[in-house]
Amino acid sequence: MATGFPRKAPPDWPGLLATLAECVTHLGTQRFDDPLIALLRQGVGIEQCILFAYSGRDTMESLLVDNPRYPKVAGRLAGLYAGGLFRQDPNYPRLRQLLEASTEQASAELMPMPTEDMSPAYRSNLFAFPDLADKVSVVIPAGATVYYLNLYRDLGRGPFRPLDLARLEALMPLLASLIRRHYRQARPAALPASHEEAEVLAPLSARERQLCLSLLRGHTLKTAAAELDIALSTAETYRKRAYAKLGVRSKARLVALCRKG
């Protein structure tokens, strides 16, 4: 999609090649998330990343939630949005339009934050968290799914500048290809969640939910890593992120939270 952004500052491709190689190496595996986030940080400069999948029956699922400084707040944001507030997003009509078109290889679209079109209730629910300065979204059609990549900047770094958006626009074909290929190849979650578990784990990414469900089913971290075919260090990272978002510090507290939920 043509945006009219200046094109004088393409990404530092040589500096991104190693990270890009990591993304390609881990396509379809549980280790894909970290190099994708690193690619976005290096290429655009972000503090928070949330990736959603919008699909049939008007449902939204969070696939990736990352904010090292405020993981619990980011998880809450993702949970609220996927829980139904996405229908108040000014970009929602476009997401529906692209889903109904069912185009597999349509070009990704760049959408700056439509502040003037947000209702006060929507903005207070989804944007009243520490240090938010700006958000930009990349919409990636993929047939029966539309991927919705949301990238955030904080007050320290400041809003996205036109040159930042130009850099992101230059990266968009690559990002669209990586995300489509990864989630086409990724193993589906094999562990169904109860209604109570689903509500409690809603703020987590798909990978973090899988790990927590494994732990809830009696796995140790080591056996959960083996079950999910990921490195133990990766499982530790997912557990740390999940516990931070849920506000728990142990497996026992996770079990208690899900039983209470």
C-alpha positions in Angstrom: 0.0 0.0 0.0 1.4 3.4 -1.0 1.7 5.7 2.0 3.7 8.6 0.8 6.3 8.2 3.6 9.9 9.4 2.7 12.1 6.7 1.4 15.5 8.1 2.3 16.4 5.8 5.2 16.1 2.1 4.3 16.8 -0.4 7.1 20.4 -1.3 7.9 20.2 -4.6 6.0 23.8 -5.8 6.7 23.1 -5.3 10.5 19.8 -7.2 10.2 21.1 -10.2 8.3 22.1 -12.2 11.3 18.8 -11.7 13.0 16.9 -12.4 9.8 18.9 -15.7 9.5 17.7 -16.6 13.0 14.1 -15.9 12.0 14.4 -18.2 9.0 16.2 -20.9 10.9 13.4 -21.1 13.5 10.4 -20.8 11.2 7.6 -23.1 12.4 9.3 -23.7 15.8 8.8 -22.4 19.3 12.1 -20.4 19.0 10.8 -18.0 16.3 9.4 -15.3 18.6 12.7 -13.9 20.0 14.5 -13.3 16.7 11.3 -11.7 15.2 11.1 -9.3 18.2 14.8 -8.6 17.8 14.3 -7.9 14.1 11.6 -5.3 14.9 13.7 -3.7 17.6 16.7 -3.4 15.4 14.8 -2.4 12.3 12.3 0.0 13.7 12.9 0.7 17.4 10.0 -0.5 19.5 9.3 -1.1 23.2 6.3 -3.3 22.9 5.0 -5.8 20.3 1.6 -7.6 20.2 0.7 -9.9 17.3 -2.9 -11.0 16.9 -4.6 -13.4 14.5 -8.1 -12.4 13.3 -10.1 -15.3 11.8 -13.5 -16.7 11.1 -16.4 -16.3 13.5 -15.2 -12.9 14.3 -12.5 -14.1 16.8 -9.2 -12.6 17.8 -6.2 -14.5 19.3 -3.0 -13.1 20.7 0.0 -15.0 19.2 2.8 -12.9 20.6 3.0 -10.4 23.5 6.3 -8.8 24.4 7.1 -5.9 26.7 10.2 -6.4 28.9 9.4 -3.5 31.2 5.7 -4.0 31.7 4.9 -7.6 30.8 1.8 -7.8 33.0 0.3 -4.6 31.6 1.0 -5.7 28.0 -0.7 -9.1 28.8 -3.7 -7.3 30.2 -3.9 -5.1 27.1 -3.8 -8.2 24.8 -6.4 -10.0 26.9 -8.8 -7.1 26.9 -8.4 -6.6 23.2 -8.8 -10.2 22.2 -11.7 -10.6 24.6 -13.9 -8.3 22.6 -12.6 -4.7 22.6 -11.1 -5.3 19.2 -14.5 -4.6 17.7 -14.1 -0.9 18.9 -10.7 -0.6 17.1 -11.0 2.0 14.3 -9.1 -0.5 12.1 -11.6 -3.3 12.7 -13.7 -2.7 9.6 -10.6 -3.0 7.4 -9.7 -6.3 9.2 -13.1 -7.7 8.5 -12.9 -6.5 4.9 -9.6 -8.2 4.3 -10.8 -11.4 6.0 -13.9 -11.6 3.9 -11.8 -11.1 0.7 -9.8 -14.2 1.7 -6.7 -13.1 -0.2 -3.6 -15.2 0.6 -0.8 -13.0 -0.8 -2.3 -9.5 -0.8 0.2 -6.9 0.2 0.6 -6.0 3.9 -0.8 -2.6 4.9 0.7 0.0 7.3 -1.7 1.7 9.6 -0.6 4.5 11.9 -2.6 5.0 15.1 -6.0 6.6 14.2 -6.2 8.6 17.4 -8.9 10.9 16.2 -11.2 7.9 15.4 -10.9 6.3 18.9 -13.8 6.5 21.3 -12.9 7.7 24.8 -13.8 4.3 26.3 -11.6 2.4 23.8 -8.7 4.7 24.4 -9.0 4.6 28.2 -9.1 0.8 28.2 -6.3 0.0 25.7 -4.0 3.0 25.8 -3.9 4.1 29.5 -0.7 2.3 30.4 2.8 3.6 31.3 4.8 5.6 28.9 2.8 5.0 25.7 3.7 7.5 23.0 2.6 6.0 19.8 1.4 2.8 18.0 1.6 1.7 14.4 0.0 -1.5 13.0 0.9 -3.8 10.1 -2.0 -5.8 8.7 -1.0 -9.0 6.9 -3.8 -10.9 4.9 -3.3 -14.6 4.8 -6.4 -16.2 3.4 -8.6 -17.4 6.3 -6.6 -15.4 8.8 -5.5 -11.7 9.0 -2.4 -11.1 11.1 -2.5 -7.8 13.0 1.0 -6.7 14.2 0.9 -3.8 16.7 4.1 -2.0 17.5 4.5 0.6 20.2 6.9 3.4 21.2 7.3 4.9 24.7 7.7 8.5 25.8 11.5 8.1 26.1 11.9 7.2 22.4 9.0 9.4 21.3 6.4 8.9 18.5 7.2 7.2 15.2 8.7 9.7 12.8 8.1 9.6 9.0 11.5 8.0 8.5 10.7 5.3 11.1 7.5 4.5 9.2 9.5 4.5 5.9 11.9 1.9 7.5 9.0 -0.2 8.6 7.4 0.0 5.2 10.6 -1.2 3.7 10.6 -4.2 6.1 6.9 -5.1 5.5 7.2 -7.6 2.7 9.8 -9.5 4.7 7.7 -9.4 7.9 4.6 -10.5 6.0 6.5 -13.5 4.5 8.1 -14.5 7.8 4.8 -14.4 9.7 2.7 -16.2 7.1 5.3 -18.9 6.7 5.9 -19.4 10.4 2.3 -19.7 11.5 1.5 -21.9 8.5 4.2 -24.3 9.7 3.8 -24.0 13.4 2.5 -27.0 15.3 -1.0 -26.3 16.7 -1.6 -26.4 20.4 -2.3 -30.0 21.4 -3.6 -29.3 24.9 -7.2 -28.0 25.1 -7.9 -25.5 27.9 -11.0 -25.5 30.1 -13.2 -22.5 30.1 -11.6 -21.3 33.4 -8.1 -21.8 32.2 -8.8 -20.1 28.9 -10.1 -17.0 30.8 -7.0 -16.8 33.1 -4.5 -17.5 30.3 -6.1 -15.1 27.8 -3.4 -12.4 28.3 -0.6 -14.7 27.3 0.8 -15.4 23.8 0.0 -18.7 22.2 3.5 -20.1 23.1 3.1 -19.0 26.7 -0.3 -20.6 27.0 1.0 -23.9 25.6 3.7 -24.0 28.3 1.3 -23.1 31.1 -1.1 -25.7 30.0 1.7 -28.3 30.0 2.6 -27.3 33.6 -1.1 -27.4 34.6 -1.3 -31.0 33.2 1.5 -32.1 35.5 4.6 -31.6 33.4 7.8 -30.2 35.0 9.5 -27.4 33.1 12.0 -29.9 31.6 9.3 -32.4 30.4 7.1 -29.5 29.1 10.1 -28.3 27.0 10.5 -31.8 25.6 6.7 -32.1 24.9 6.7 -28.8 23.1 10.0 -29.5 21.3 11.7 -26.4 22.6 15.0 -25.8 24.4 14.8 -25.7 28.2 16.1 -22.1 28.2 13.3 -21.1 25.8 10.7 -22.8 28.2 12.2 -20.8 31.1 11.8 -17.6 29.1 8.1 -18.4 28.3 7.5 -19.3 31.9 9.0 -16.1 33.2 7.0 -14.0 30.8 3.8 -15.8 31.5 4.2 -15.6 35.3 5.0 -11.9 35.1 1.8 -11.2 33.0 -0.4 -13.2 35.4 1.2 -11.9 38.6 2.2 -15.3 39.9 5.6 -16.6 41.1 5.2 -20.3 41.2 3.4 -23.3 39.6 1.3 -23.7 42.7 0.0 -20.1 42.3 -0.7 -20.7 38.7 -2.8 -23.8 39.6 -4.6 -21.8 42.3 -5.3 -18.9 39.9 -6.8 -21.2 37.2 -8.9 -23.1 39.7 -10.2 -19.9 41.2 -10.8 -18.4 37.7 
